[in-house]
Each structure stands twice: as structure tokens, then as C-alpha cells.
Amino acid sequence: MNLKSKDLLGLKDISAEEIDYILETAKTMKYIITSNNKRTPHLQGKSIITLFYENSTRTRLSFELASKYMSASAANISASDSSVLKGETLIDTGRTIDRMGTDVIIIRHPMSGAPQLLAKHVKASVINAGDGMHEHPTQALLDMFTIKEKKGGIKGLKIAIIGDVYHSRVARSNIWGMQKLGAEVCVAGPATLLPPGIEKTGARVFSTVQEALIDADVVMGLRIQLERQKKGLFPTVREYSRFFGLDDKRLLFAKENALVIHPGPVNRGVELSSTVIDSDRSAIDEQVTNGVAVRMALLYLLTRRSGNENLN
């Protein structure tokens, strides 16, 4: 099986079979990460560029490590270091990178649709590492990989996503992807942080966290972007934590063995209490490892679409 597109721009338009294929490939990649020898020749001779117009630590670093673990040549371009400051357009920047023989361009951009625009103008594969308030497909894939690893599958699970859904590209990608794999997705948060029409995605919308958590198999907390507080979308951080924060008492509404995940970084004591973050039911630390595995899988699959190479 090959991925249908040369790019990974989002999960809304990708099939369940392709998602499963990526997650299965990530299993093999995780063996590499946890082994004593983290250098493989899978991407030898390939060139990977991360093009980030927004700050990032986890996503950018995990892509760079994924590239290096598989012997690719990797380089990073940030907007502050590039010709963007000289007025160069995204398309021109992409074409310049493309003409240098680049195989994969990984882009993070504050404008929704930027990866789609770039993909139309370059031969290289384009991976969306987060665009505006649109999607963050690789984060959702690592979330689903973590759930499958811990729960044995996703079909039939009830997954509650709690927090700032309005601004969360992670939530959007997860809603699309999780439902395609057969999960029931519920969302809850302050009314000002729930996007209008969210129910059209198929997700069930609840006004209280307690209702969303009832019998949940998986609970995902979303980062409250404190910079949004300037817009007065919720009274105070303390009030948010009181009514929407996930602590031991509130998690009693979920199943006893409910898994807790979070895309990170976590605001301790806001979205999640420290006791929840550090508990046995939390897989937040493992999500970081799984992020590298999933991104290794994607890089491998996108650069091997035209061939029939097997992992061995």
C-alpha cells in the first residue's frame, strides 16, 4: 500500500486505511527509537527541510530527530532567519527550497491553508506541522498511536476533548481522525472557546466537563493559550481551572482506567492538575516518544510512495 497523496496536509481528507497504515508503520519506527542503535539507512540520500513561520520546540525537534535517525540530510529554516523578512513570498521561498533538491518540506504557518498553497507549487512532499486554526495532523496521528498502543484500538472508544477547542488545530485533526477510526468524540469547554458549528463535524458537544467525561475511555486536555486571555474569552485562569480543569475528582466521571493525554506543553494546575499529569493513567510523556515514531513513519512513507520498498 502507498499513501495516495505526495503530501500530508490534514486528516479531513485522508482515509481510515491510510491512517492505519501510518500508525502500523510507526510501530516499527518506535522499535528503532527505543533500541541502542538509533541510526538506520531508510532515508539515506534524502533531504528534509523544516520551514517554520511560528515558534516550536517539540514538533520541530521531533521532525529533525526523525530525519537524523533515518540518515536524512536535515536543515531548519525559521521566518526570522529567511528571506521572508526581505519580502519573499511563501511560494517563492518554497520554489527556492524545492530547486535545491529537497524531498520533504515540513511547514508550520500562522495562516490556515498555507501548506495547501505551498504543496501546489513544489514537487517535494509537504507535511503540515500546524496551520493557523486549521489542522495539526501529525499531532493527531501521534495521539491516536498512543491510544491504540494503550487501549489496543480506537474503534468503539469514547474520547472526551476538553478545553480551548476554538483555537485548537490539534482538536480539529483529532476529531476527523478519531471518528474515521470508529471512536465517539465528545468536546466540552467554555462557550466562548467552542467554535460555532462544531457539532457538524460529528462530535458531541457538552456544556459541562462532567457530562462529557461520563464513561469516557480517553480524556484529552487542550492547552489554554494564555495569550488569548487578553481577549477576555474566559474570566481568569483560576476560574477556568475551577470549572474546566481536569483533576482527580472530576476524572471520577470517566472510566476507572481512562487514559489521559495532552498535546503539550501543559499549563500545570490549569488544564490538568499535577496529580493527574504524574499519575499512572497519564501517557503525556510517552506521547513525546510516539511523536518521533509517527513522524519517522510519515517521512519514510512519503519518500517511498513511488517504490515498493519494505521495512526490513
N, C-alpha and C positions, 0 to 999 in steps of 0.2 A: 504493500500500500504506500502511496505517496500523498502528501498534502496537496490539495487541489490548487492552491494559490502559491505564488512565489513569495507572498508577504503574509505576516500575521498582524492585521490591523485592528481586530476586535473579535469578540466571541458571539456577537449577534448573528453574524453571517457564516459561522463555521459549523460543521455538522457534529453531531454527538460522536460519530465514528472517528472523526479526526481528533476530537478532544481525547477520547480513549486511547488513540494511537500515540498521542504526545505523552500522556500520563504513563502508558506502558513503557515507552522508551525511557522516560525519566527514572523508572525503577533501575534499569541497567546503569544509568549515569550516577545514581546515588551510590552504587557499589564502588564506583571509581573514587568518589569524594571521600568515602569512609575507609578506603584502602590506604596502605602505606605508600603506594606509588600513584600520585595524582597526575601523572603525565601520560596521555595517550595520543596516538597519531591521527585521531579521527578528523581533525580539521587542519592537518599539516598542509601548508601551501595556501590556506585561505586567509583572507584579510577582513577583519571586523572593525567597524568604526562606531563608537557611541557618540551621538550628536545630541547634546543636552542643552536646551534653552531654559531649563529650570534646574535649581539645585537638587541634588540627590546624593545619598550615600549608599544605602542598601541596594537599590536597583542597579545603579551604575557599577558598583563594586562587584555585585554578583555576576553581571554580564561580563565584566573584564576577567574575573576569575574563571568563569565558564569557558571563555575563549582560550585562556592560557592553559587550563587543564587539558585542553584538547589540541594544544600545539599550534593554535592560530596566531597570526600577527594581529595584535590589538592596539588601537590608539583611541584616545578620547579627545573630543572637541567640545568645549563649552562656549556658549554665546559670548562670554566676556573675553575669550581668547581669539575669537574668529573674526572674519571679515564682516560679520553681521554688524559690528559697530561702525563699519565703514559704509554701510548701506546696502550690502549684498543681500539679495532676496533668498528665501528658503530654497526655491527652485534652482537658482544659480549655485548656491552652496552645495546642494545635492548633486547637481551635474558635475561640479568640480571633483567632489569625492568619488563619484561614480567613474569618472575618467581615469582615476588613479588605480583602477583595477580592484576596487572594493567589492567584496562578495555580499556582505550584510551591513546595512546601516540601521542602527538602533536609535530611535529618536524619542525624546521627551520634549513636549512643547506646550506652552500655556493656552494655545488656541485649539479648540476642538476641530478635528478634520485635517490637521497639519500632516499626520503620517499618510493619509489617503492622497493628499495633494502630492507629496513627495514621491510616493510609490508610482504615480502615473508618469513621472519624468525620469526615472532611473531604471537601469537594468538590474541593479543589485536588489536583493531581498530587503524589505523594510519591516522592522519589528516595532510596533507601537509600545513604548515604555511609559505611556501615560500622556493623554492629550486633553487639556482643558478639563472640563467636567464630563467628558465623553466616556472613555474606556481606559482600563489598565489590564489588558488581557493576561499578561504573564503573571501578575499578582494573583488573579483569579485562578489561573491554572495551578499555581503552587498551593493555593488554599484548597483546591479540590484534590490535589495529590495528597496533601496532608490528611484530609478527611478520609479518602479511600484507604490510606495506609493505616489509619487508626480505627476506622469503622468497618473496613472490609469492602466498602462500596458506598455509593451515594443514592442509588435508587430507593425510594420509599422513605428516606430520611426527612425529618422536619428540621429546617435550618432557619434560625432567627438571626436577622441582621439588625443591630441596634446602634442608633446614633445619627450622625450627620449624613443621611442618605442623599440629601440635595446636592452637596458639593462632591460626593464621593464617586469617582470614576471606578474605584475598586468595587463598590456595591453594584454598579450597573453591569460590569463584566461578570460578576458572580451570579447575579440574578439570571442573566442569559444562560451562562454555562451550567449552573447547578440544575436549572429546570430542564435543560436538554438531557441531563443525565438522570432525570427522574425524581429529583428532590422537590419537596414542597417548601417554598421560600416565603418567610414572613418578615416584614420590616416594621420597626417602631422607632419613634423619636419625637422630639418636639415638632409641633405642626409646622413651624417655620423652617424646619430642616428636612421636611419631606417634600419631594418635588411633585407638583401638580400632575395628575395623570399617571402616577407610579403604578396604580393598580392595572393599567393597560398592559404592563409587562407580564402579568400573570401572578405577581407577588401579592400576598395577602397583607393588607395594611391594618395595623392596630394603633390605637391612640395611647395605650399604656404598655410599658415593658412587660409587666406581669402577664398580660393577655398573650403577647407574642411568645413568651417563654414557655407557656404551658405545654408539657410533653415534648419540648424541643430536644433533638438528638445532638445538635451542634449550635453553639452560640458564638456569633461573630460580633465583636465590638469594633466600632469605627472611630478613628481618631477625630476628636473635636479640634478643628483647625482654629486655634486661639486667635489668629489674625482676623477671623470672621466675627469675633466678638465685638469688634469696633462698629459693626453694622447693627448691633443690638438684636441679634436673632434669638438670643436667649438671655434671661436676666443677668445671671452671674454663673461662673464656673461652679461655685458651691451649690447653687440651685440646680444646675444641670446634674451634678453628681448625685444630689439627693433624690431626684425623680427619675433619672435615666441611667445612672451609673450601675455597673454590674458588680455586686458584692455577694458574699456567701448567702445572705438572707434572700436576696432576690433570685439567685440561681436555684433555690429550692423549688421554684415553679417548673424548672426544666427537669428532664430525666436525671436520675441519680448519677448516671455515667455520662452525662452530657459533656461533649468536647468543647473547649473554649479556645478560640483563635482570634487573632488580631493582625491586621496588615502591618502595624508598626509605623513609626515609633509610638509607643504607648505613653499617654499622659497618666502617670500613676496617680490613683486617687480621684481621677476624673471619669474616664470611660470604664476603667476596671480598678478594683481595689488591689492592693499589693498581695493580699492573701489569695485572691483569685489568680493573679498573674503567676505567682510562685507555687500554685497548687499542682497536684498530680494530674488534674484534668486539663491543665493548660498545655498547648502544643506550640506556644508562641516562639520559643527558642528553636524548635525543630523546623518551623516554617522557614527560618533563615537558611538552614541547610538545604531544605527542599527547593528553595528558590534557585539555588545554584544548579541543582539537578534538572529542574524543569527548563531552565534557560540553556543548559548544555544540550538537552534533548531537542529544543527548538532550533538551535544553531546547526546541529547535526542534520536534522530532517530537512530544513530549508536549503542547505547546501548540497543535499544528496537527492533532491527531487528528480533530477534527470537520469539518475543512475539506479542500479539495483543492488547497491552495496548492502551487506548485512552487518549488524553489530556482532563482532566476534573478536 
